[in-house]
Amino acid sequence: VQLQASGGGLVQAGGSLRLSCAASGGTFRRLVMGWHRQAPGKQRELVARIMISGSTLYADSVKGRFTISRDNAKSTVDLQMNNLKPEDTAVYYCATSWSGSRYDNWGQGTLVTVSS
């Protein structure tokens, strides 16, 4: 599966962005999809994931602000990010998993910068 992420950019604190990840070349509907991020000097972390069933999981730091969704017909997974904070600044990656615990296929990343 090839993954192409888009939608990053520069936004002021309190603003919103919507990231999108388009998948091609595989069976999207059978895959768990996750959005991860890596801030400068920090380890990559899981931000949100969406299971095949549509159930979701979020990092505590983004609960209530971010929403992950998937469209199996279009093979896309989106991340709506509201009330952005400077600490959300990072490169955001979409990734696929068969189990939801180990992600083995990654997109190229899209940079999100939140100014204070």
N, C-alpha and C positions, 0 to 999 in steps of 0.2 A: 504494500500500500504506500503510495506517495502522498505526502501531506504538504499542503501549502497554506501557511498562516498569513493573515493580513489584518489590517485595522489598527495597528499601533500608531502612536504619535505623541505629540506634546499637548498636555491639557493642564489647566489650573486645578488646584485642589478644590474638591467639591464637584468637579465636572464628571462627565461620563464618556466612556468609549465602548465600542462593541468590537470584539475580536471575532474573526471567522476563520475556520480551518476547513479547507476543502480536501477531501480524500479521493483518490483515484487508484484504479488498478487492483482492488481487492474487495472483499465482502464486508463492506462497512457495517452492515446491520448486525453482524456477529461480534463486533469488537466493542470493548469498553473504551471510551474516549476520555482522555484527561487533559486538562490544562495545567501546566507547571510554570514556574517562573524562577529566574535566577537573578538576584540583585548583585551588584558589584561587591566582591569580597565575601559573598555568602554562598551557601550550598543551594542547589536547586531544590525547590519544594513543590509539593502538589498543592494546587490552588483549588481545583474542583474536578470531579469526575462524574461521568454519567454512564450508568450501566445499560446493558442491552434492554432491560425492562423499562428504562427511563428513570429509575431511582437515582438520586443524586447525593453527593457528599461534598462538603466544603471545608476548607481550612477555617479554623476559628477566627482568624484574622480578617476573613472576607465575608463571613456569614451575615446575611441581611443586606449586603451591598452588591454582591456578585450573583449572577444567575447563569448557569450552564444549560444549554439546550441542544438538541440534535434533531436533524431532519434526515431520516433514513432515505427518503426518496431522492434527496439532493446530495446525499453523502457529505453533509456538512455538520460541524459542531461549532456553536457560537458561545461566546462568553460576554455577557452584558455586565459592564462594570460601572457602577454608580457610586456617587459620593467618594470619588477617588482621593487618596491621601498620598503625600510625598513618599511614604514608605511602601507604596505599591509600585514605585519605580523599579523596573526590571525588564529583562528580556523574557517574553512569554512564549512558551512552546506548547504545541499540541502534540499528543502522542497516543499511540494505540496499545492496547493490552488485551490478552485473552482472558486474564483472570481478574484484573482490577488491582493487582498488587505489584506486578512487575510490568514495566512499560519497555517495549523493545523496539519501537519504531517511532522516530521523532521527526517533526518538521523543522524548518530552518530557523524559526523564532522570529518574533516581531517585538520591537522595542516600544515600551510604554514609559513615558517620562511625565511625572506629575510635579508641577512646580508649586511652591508654597506662596 
